[in-house]
Amino acid sequence: MMTVSPLSGVIVDGILAVLLVAVIVVSLIVYRRLGTIKSGQAELRQLVDSLNMAVLDAQRSVANLKHSAVEVEERLKAETQKAKAISDELSMITEAGNNLADRIEKGLTGDRGSSQGAEKGSDAKPAQKQQQELLAALREAR
């Protein structure tokens, strides 16, 4: 049998003690890191909850925005229809005014005006000047 010397037993015990201290140090480092991970996990959970609330708020805001857009679109359609009706009415009024202006112009420059001017003699010049001014005003109005 082999005899174990007391020096070799002390060396083995010393190596085991060093390894045991190394394991304890590594265990303490791992424990601290696990603590950091747990605190980070709690912070991450809070961050995810905050993000979830922000997403819900954004969804509500988008829904409200869509609802508002539909309301504005309906009002805009109604206003556009009113504007088109007013535009059509103004076109008819303008056309009627142009027709009336054409008739007045024909009446002022027609054959009747020249025969009346010949009958009145001296009064024809001021009347003719008034007619020309009226014609000019009508043309500017168009």
C-alpha positions as MATLAB code, in Angstrom:
seq = 'MMTVSPLSGVIVDGILAVLLVAVIVVSLIVYRRLGTIKSGQAELRQLVDSLNMAVLDAQRSVANLKHSAVEVEERLKAETQKAKAISDELSMITEAGNNLADRIEKGLTGDRGSSQGAEKGSDAKPAQKQQQELLAALREAR';
ca = [
       0.000    0.000    0.000;
       0.963    3.339   -0.604;
       1.601    5.589    2.212;
       0.485    9.117    1.987;
       2.838   11.592    3.364;
       1.550   14.280    5.665;
       2.897   16.940    3.305;
       0.881   15.660    0.374;
      -2.299   15.687    2.524;
      -1.684   19.320    3.426;
      -1.123   20.206   -0.240;
      -4.364   18.482   -1.264;
      -6.218   20.215    1.565;
      -4.698   23.558    0.489;
      -5.767   23.040   -3.143;
      -9.276   22.103   -2.021;
      -9.436   25.205    0.180;
      -8.343   27.450   -2.721;
     -10.899   25.836   -5.022;
     -13.581   26.258   -2.362;
     -12.715   29.964   -1.994;
     -12.812   30.330   -5.814;
     -16.267   28.704   -5.923;
     -17.501   31.034   -3.161;
     -16.179   34.119   -5.016;
     -17.765   32.981   -8.302;
     -21.033   32.259   -6.460;
     -21.031   35.777   -4.973;
     -20.435   37.315   -8.433;
     -23.259   35.243   -9.955;
     -25.572   36.176   -7.042;
     -24.909   39.899   -7.593;
     -25.523   39.578  -11.324;
     -28.773   37.732  -10.687;
     -29.806   40.588   -8.386;
     -28.999   43.081  -11.134;
     -30.996   41.009  -13.642;
     -33.979   40.875  -11.261;
     -33.953   44.637  -10.730;
     -33.543   45.114  -14.482;
     -36.455   42.752  -15.018;
     -38.662   44.872  -12.754;
     -37.628   48.017  -14.629;
     -38.248   46.245  -17.943;
     -41.711   45.201  -16.746;
     -42.476   48.846  -15.870;
     -41.175   49.944  -19.254;
     -43.334   47.357  -21.057;
     -46.378   48.485  -19.056;
     -45.671   52.128  -19.958;
     -45.223   51.198  -23.600;
     -48.472   49.241  -23.536;
     -50.322   52.251  -22.107;
     -48.784   54.502  -24.766;
     -49.920   52.113  -27.507;
     -53.453   52.081  -26.100;
     -53.492   55.887  -25.953;
     -52.228   56.037  -29.537;
     -54.960   53.642  -30.675;
     -57.612   55.787  -28.978;
     -56.155   58.912  -30.539;
     -56.151   57.351  -34.005;
     -59.773   56.266  -33.557;
     -60.726   59.804  -32.463;
     -58.811   61.244  -35.406;
     -60.643   58.949  -37.842;
     -63.972   59.937  -36.321;
     -63.097   63.621  -36.610;
     -61.961   63.144  -40.211;
     -65.305   61.547  -41.104;
     -67.188   64.455  -39.506;
     -65.061   67.033  -41.308;
     -65.487   65.176  -44.598;
     -69.278   65.217  -44.218;
     -69.275   68.936  -43.408;
     -66.948   69.620  -46.325;
     -69.234   67.714  -48.711;
     -72.231   69.708  -47.513;
     -70.363   73.006  -47.887;
     -69.127   71.984  -51.341;
     -72.673   71.191  -52.440;
     -73.864   74.569  -51.149;
     -70.992   76.316  -52.930;
     -71.801   74.504  -56.191;
     -75.452   75.517  -55.922;
     -74.469   79.135  -55.277;
     -71.980   79.015  -58.164;
     -74.658   77.684  -60.515;
     -77.063   80.376  -59.364;
     -74.420   83.081  -59.851;
     -73.700   81.739  -63.341;
     -77.383   82.014  -64.213;
     -77.565   85.543  -62.788;
     -74.424   86.568  -64.705;
     -75.814   85.116  -67.918;
     -79.125   86.925  -67.393;
     -77.220   90.159  -66.680;
     -75.163   89.738  -69.850;
     -78.311   89.109  -71.868;
     -79.916   92.210  -70.360;
     -76.784   94.253  -71.049;
     -76.790   93.047  -74.669;
     -80.435   94.069  -75.076;
     -79.762   97.474  -73.531;
     -76.753   97.902  -75.804;
     -78.813   96.953  -78.854;
     -81.546   99.351  -77.743;
     -79.085  102.199  -77.304;
     -77.173  101.642  -80.526;
     -80.112  100.380  -82.592;
     -82.086  102.166  -85.302;
     -84.388  103.868  -82.849;
     -81.514  105.799  -81.289;
     -80.449  107.285  -84.632;
     -83.995  108.280  -85.617;
     -84.620  109.894  -82.239;
     -81.339  111.774  -82.476;
     -82.306  113.220  -85.841;
     -85.650  114.410  -84.495;
     -84.224  116.168  -81.458;
     -81.403  117.974  -83.207;
     -79.349  119.835  -80.610;
     -80.307  117.500  -77.721;
     -78.770  114.522  -79.592;
     -75.177  115.270  -78.592;
     -75.652  115.171  -74.776;
     -77.931  112.118  -75.063;
     -75.424  110.370  -77.314;
     -72.649  111.127  -74.818;
     -74.765  109.632  -72.002;
     -75.407  106.536  -74.097;
     -71.701  106.089  -74.750;
     -70.918  106.445  -71.047;
     -73.613  103.911  -70.205;
     -72.230  101.495  -72.812;
     -68.721  101.887  -71.430;
     -69.973  101.211  -67.897;
     -71.824   98.096  -69.069;
     -68.730   96.784  -70.850;
     -66.598   97.339  -67.743;
     -69.177   95.538  -65.598;
     -68.864   92.440  -67.744;
];
